[in-house]
Structures are given as C-alpha cells and as structure tokens.
Amino acid sequence: MRISIYFVIIIIDFASIIGSVLLGETPQEFFEEGQFITWLSCVHLAVLCGICLCSLLLLSHQEHRTADAKRKMLFWVLCCAGFFFLCADEWFEIHENLDFWLHHALGIKETHLTDRLDDLIVLLYGVLFAIGAFKFYKDVLECKGMVRWLVIALVLFLIMSFFDFLSNDDYLYQFLANDRGLDKEIGIILGTIEDSFKLLAEGAFVIAFMEGFHSTLNKR
C-alpha cells in the first residue's frame, strides 16, 4: 500500500511538471509565483506538516514517556514547525522579498551581492535541516526507508539550489548571450528547472516522512 502511494506521488509530480511546461503559453507560466506549481508545492509542505503532527500525536498518547520518546517528540515538533514556516514562505514569498525589505529598511542600494540574499536563505534552510538531521541522527537512522528518501531529497534540494543560483545571475546571462531576448529565455529555462527540482525534492521529503510516520506507528 505504501509503495503504491509513493508511486502516485512521484507520478503526480512528474506529470505536473511536464504538463505545466507543455500546456503553458510559456514554459514558465504555471511555474510563476502564485500559479499551479506554487499551489502544489504548498500542498506538499502542508502534507509534511500534517505527517509530523500525526507522528507527534502518536507519541504523545504513550502512557510512559521515556527520554527517548521525548527526544522523538521534539524532533517531530521541530519538523512540524519548520514545514509550517516553509509553507508560509512558499505562499507569501517571504525569502524572495527579504532582500527588498532589507534594502528598504537599511536604506542601501541593491548590488549584485545583496541581491543574492534570498539564494543564501534557501541554502540556509538546507543547512538547518542537515544540522537537525544530524542532531537527531539516532532517530533518523532507526528508519532505513526514511534515510534513503532523505538522501534523495537532499540531493534534489542541492540541484535546485544550484539552478536557483544560476537563474538569478545576470552576469551568466550576459556571458551566454548578447541578445536580451535570449537572456530572458535562458532565465525562464533555468527558473523552470529550479522549480521542477524543488517540487521533486518536496515529493521525496513527503515519502521520507511517510516512512518515518510508518516506523513510529509500528513502534507503538
């Protein structure tokens, strides 16, 4: 049953990416902020939040809470809070607008360096997650299926971050093409690839945390 659900998640993600590219007036139309892919991304993150909450509730109903159980509860609380924030970030474009807010608040002019703050924030999210996974590595390693899918998700996240960095680099566009129209096309392609890997990474995270929930359920 679980394998069938995972297969459906993967099919939905790939079908959404391919369909959005083929059906849009431009390849990036449905990948723009607030469009279909943003909505689907929020659904992934909301599902992740729900999985963490369900796992937390399972542990909270144990009659005898050992130190091990309390540590696991903290893990699920932090993951639930993290995915809730990421869902809000995705919908309200928090990290995308942070560099504009900082420029306005500090009264500084935008430079090539300060314009990359949102890219660094995305990487920071990944670093914080890796630190958390290391902090609770004993709990994570208890579920081999979760570990496998977390590794896949993190690899996809790193690829996404790479294309995120490229898609915001005007110097790269100037290097690849002198024509401004071609620059725009390159930006669209890189942005579409970035969002595609983001969706796939989120799908992998959903499967990983479903494995974690199943492990928690079996150990009740």
N, C-alpha and C positions, 0 to 999 in steps of 0.2 A: 504493500500500500504506500509506504513512504517513498519507494523508488518511483512509483507512478506519479506521485505529487511532485517530486523533484524534476521528473521528465517534463511535466506540464509547465513548471516554472521556467525551465530552460527554453522550451518551445515558444512560450508566450513572449519571452524577452527577445529571442531571435526574430520571431515573426513581427513583433512591434518595431524593431529596428529596421528590418528590411521593408516592411510595409510603409513606415514613415518616410523612408528615403524615396521609395518608388511613387507614393501617392501624393507627396507634397509638390507644390508648384516649383519649389526649390528643394534640394536635398535636406536643407536645414529647417524648413518651415515648421515641422512638428517637433523639432529639437529646440526651438526658441524658448526662452523663459516664459513660463505660464502656459505652454502648449502641452500636447498629449504626453510627451516623454517626461516632462516635469511632473505631471499628474501621476504617471505610472511610477516614477521614482519615489514620490511621496507615499504611494501605496506600499511600495517595498519597505520603506523606512517605518511606516506605521505598523506593518505586519511584524517587523523586527521588534518594535516596541511592545507589541502585544504578546509575542512569544516570550520575551523577557519577563513581562508581567505575569504570565501564566506560570512560568517556571518559579518565579518568586512566591506566588500564591501556593504552589505545591509544597515548597519548603516551609512556608510559614505555618502550614497545618500539621507539621510534625509535632508530636507530643513532647519529645525530648530533643531540645536543640543543642547539639554539641558545638564545639568550637569550629569544627569542620563545616557543619551546616550553616553556622552564622557567617563564615567566610564565603560560602557559596551564595548566600542571600545577598551579601554585599556586592558580589560580582554581578548578579542579575540586576540589582538596583542601579549600579553604575551604568551597565549596558542599556537598561531601560531609559535612564535619564539622557544618556548620550544619543541614542537613536531618536528620542523625542526632540532633542535640540537640532539634530541633523535634519529631521523632517521639517521643523520650523524654518531652518536655514534654507532648505531647498525651496520652500514655498514663498518665503518672504525675501529671498535673495540677500540674506544678511552678510555673508562674507563677500559677495560680489560688490556690495555697496560700501563696505567698510573703508576702502581706500578713499572714496569720495568724502565720507564723513570725516575721516582723519585730515584730509587736505583742508576741508572747510573749518573744522574745529581748531586746527593748528595754524591756519592762515598761511599755508605753504603752497607753492605751485607744484603741479603734478610733474614728475620727472619719470624717465624710463624705469628708474629703480623703485620709486614709491608706488608706481602703477602695478608693480608685481606683488604687492602685499597680499592680495586675495589668493594668488598662487601659493604663497608661502603658508597661508592659513590652511589651505586644503592639505598641504603636506603635513602641517602640524596636527591635523585631525588623525592622519595615518600614524604619526609618531606616537600620539597619545594612546591610540588603540593598541599599538605594539607594546608600549610600556605596560598598559593594563593587562594585556595577554601574558606578558612576562611575569607580572606581579601575581597573577592567579594561574600560573602555568600548571600547577598540580591539578587544579580543577579542569583545566582545558585538556590536559593530556589524558585524563580519565576517559575521554570520549574520542576514540581514534577517528571516527567519521567526521566529527566536528573539526579536528585538526586538519584533515585533508582538505576540507572545503574552505577553511580559514586561509590556508596557504594559497589556494587558487584565488580566493577573493583578494588577498593582499597583492598577489602578482598582477591581477587585473587592475587593482587600485593604482599600483605604481605605473602601469602603462597609461592609465587615464591621466595621472598627474603629469607624465611626460608630454602627452599631447595637449594638456591644459597649458603647460608652459610654452609649448610651441605656438599654440593658437593665439596667444596674447603677445607674441613677439613681432612687432612691426619691422624690426631690423631683418628678421628672417624673410618676411615678405619682400622687402626691398632687395634682398640678396637673390631670391629665387626668381623675381620678375620685376621688370622695369615698368610694365604696364599696370596702372592702378586697378583696372578691372580684373586683371589676372590675380593681383594681390587679394582682392575680395574673394575670388573663387577659392584660392588657397586657404584663406581664413575659414570659409564655410566648410571645406572638406575636413580641415583639422578639428574644427569645433564639433562637427558631426561624429568624427571618430572618437573624440574625447567623451562625448555624452553616451556613445554606444558602449564604450568600455565601462563607464560609470554604471550604466544600467546592468550590465553583465556582472560587475563586481557586487552590486547590491543583491542580485539574484543568488550569487554564490554565498553571500552572507546570510541570506534567508535560509538556504539549505543547511549551512553550517549550524545556525542557531536552532533549526528544527531538530538536527541531530542532538544538540545539547539538551533540548527540551525532552526528547525521547529518552535520553540517558537519565535525566532527572526523574522522569515518570517511572522508569523501570526500577529505580533505586528506592522508591518509596517504601 
